[in-house]
C-alpha cells in the first residue's frame, strides 16, 4: 500500500506519544510487586474498566469479527459466545466480588486461599501457573498473527508479516515491561479514546456511503435476520460463491445445534470465573469487591458500541465495494483479510491514519495487558515463593523484566509457527478453556473439591484437549468440548474423593472470606458452630436472574450499533427498548444491591483465626 504522508505521520506520532507517556508513568511501577502488577490497588474502577475494554478491543479479534459479520450477517452476533463474551456478565453479577474478596495478587496465589498450603494445594498452585503461562504464550501468538497480517497491508516498507509483528511487538513491550500496571492502564485509556473516535467515524462513513438498497444487492436473504432455526440457510450462490465453502468448513450450517452447544459451554466456562490473564488482573487491581463488580459492568458499557460500529462499518463497505475484488480471488479467499482490505481501499486519507493508529492502539492494549500478566506468575508464584523469598522489591521487579522478555520471545516463536488467526483462536477457546472449565467451576461451588482434585481435573482436561483433536481429527473443536469436560470432571471428582478433604480451618476461612453460594452446607455447619449468627449466601436467585437479564442486555448492546450502521431502524429501536428495560432491571436488582452483594465478613474472619489458635 502506498500510504499517504499524512496517515503515516499520524501513526508515527501516535506511537511516539504512547511510548513517551508509558515511560513517564513507569516510575510509579518500581516501588514493589503490588504497585508493578496491581497499581497499588489505587486506580478507580472506571479507569480499570476502560483499560480492560481496551485490552479486549484487539486488532486480531476485530479482524475475526469482521469476517464473521461479512459471512454470517446478524447471526454472527451469537458466534462470539464461543469465547464466551458473556463471561463479563457472570463477573459483573457476582464472580468479580468473590474473586476480589480474596485479596491476592494472582490466580495462583488465590489457590492458597481456597486449598491451603498442603501437598495438594502445591500441586494445584503449580498447574495454575503452568496454565497461565501457556495461555500467555497462546495470546502472544494470537496477537502476533493479527498484527503481522495487518501491518503487511498498510506499512510502506517491503517486510514480511512476521518481521512487522516482531518490530511492533518489541516496541510495545518496552513500555509495558518498564512501567508495569500503571503504564499499561494509562496508555490503554488513551488508546481506547483514540479507537472510539475512529470506530464511530467509520460507522458514520459507512452509513453515508452505503444505502440499504446497495447493501441488499450484495447479501443473501436472511443476512439481516438475527434470529435462526436449526439450519443457517444463508445461500451466497451467485453473490460470492466462496462464502458457501467457508460456512461449510466452519461447521456452522446446523446453527441451532451450534447455538445450544455454545450456550452450554458458555455458561460452564463463565461460571468457572476468569482465566488467569489480564481480565483477572484488572479485577484484583480494584479497590474493593464492590468496585470490582462495577469495573466488570463498565467493560460492556464502553466496549461494544464503538467496536461494533467499526466492525459493521468496515463490513458494509467491504460487501458493497470489495465484492468484485474478492470474486477475482476465486475459492481461496482469506476472509480474515476483509478488515485490512477495506481499510486500505475505502477509508479517506487522514481518517485512515487515525483508524490505523486506533487499531494499532487496540493491538498494543491487548498485547501489553497480556505480557504484564506473565511475570506476576513466575516472579510472585515461583521465584518469590520457592526460590528467593527474601529478595528486595527492586530485585523482584527486575526479575519481572527478564521474565516478560522471555515470554515475548516464546510467543514470537509460536506466532511464526501458527498458520492463521482462526487456528490460534480455536486452540485457545477449546484446548485451553476445555481443560480449564471443570476444576474451576467446582472450586467455587463444591466444598469437597480439594487441591488434588483441582490438579487432576486440570491435568486430565488439558491432556484430553490436546489428544482428542489428534485422535479424532474429523471432530469439530466445539463438539469435542463435552468429551473434554467429562474427562476433566471425572478427574476432579475422583482426585478429590480418593484423597482427604482440605482442613476445616482452610475451608472455614475461605467460606467466611469469599462467602460463595453452592454446595457448602457441611462447612456452613462448622462455621455456625463458632458463630450461630453467621448466615449462608442467599443471593443465588438474584445473581442468576441478573446473569440471564445481563446476557440479554449485553446482546442488545452488541446488536444495536450493527442495526444502526446497516440502517435497519425498526430493529434498532427494538434493541434500544430492550437495552433500556434490561438496564432498569439491573439498576434495581443489581446496582442498588451492591452493598449487600459485596458485603465482607472481616470481623468473623479475624475472630475465627483467634478462636482456632486457642
Secondary structure, DSSP 8 states (H G I E B T S, - for coil): ----HHHHHHHHHHHHHHHHHHHHGGGGGSS-HHHHHHGGG-S-HHHHHHHHHHHHS-HHHHHHHHHHHHHHGGGHHHHGGGTTTTHHHHIIIIIHHHHHTT--SSHHHHHHHHHTTSHHHHHHHHHHHHHHHHHHHHHHHHHHHHHHHHHHHHSSS---HHHHHHHHHHHHHHHHHHHHHHHHHHHHHHHHHHHHHHHHHHHHHHHHH--HHHHHTTS-TTTT-----SS-----TTT-THHHHHHHHHT-SSHHHHHHHHHHHHHHHHHT---TTHHHHHHHTSSSHHHHHHHHHHHHHHHHHHHHHHHHHHHHHHHHHTHHHHHHTTT---GGGHHHHHHHHHS-TTHHHHHHHHHHHHHHHHHHHHHHHHHIIIIIIIIIIII-TT--HHHHHHHHHHHHHHHHHHHHHHHHH---HHHHHHIIIIIIHHHHHHHHHHHHHBTT--HHHHHHHHHHHHHHHHHHHHHTTTS-TTTTHHHHHHHHHHHHHHHHHTS----HHHHHHHHHHH---SB-HHHHHHHHHH-TT------HHHHHHHHHHHHHHHHHHHHHHHHHHTT-HHHHHHHHHHHHHHHHHHHHHTGGGHHHHT---HHHHHHHHHHHH-
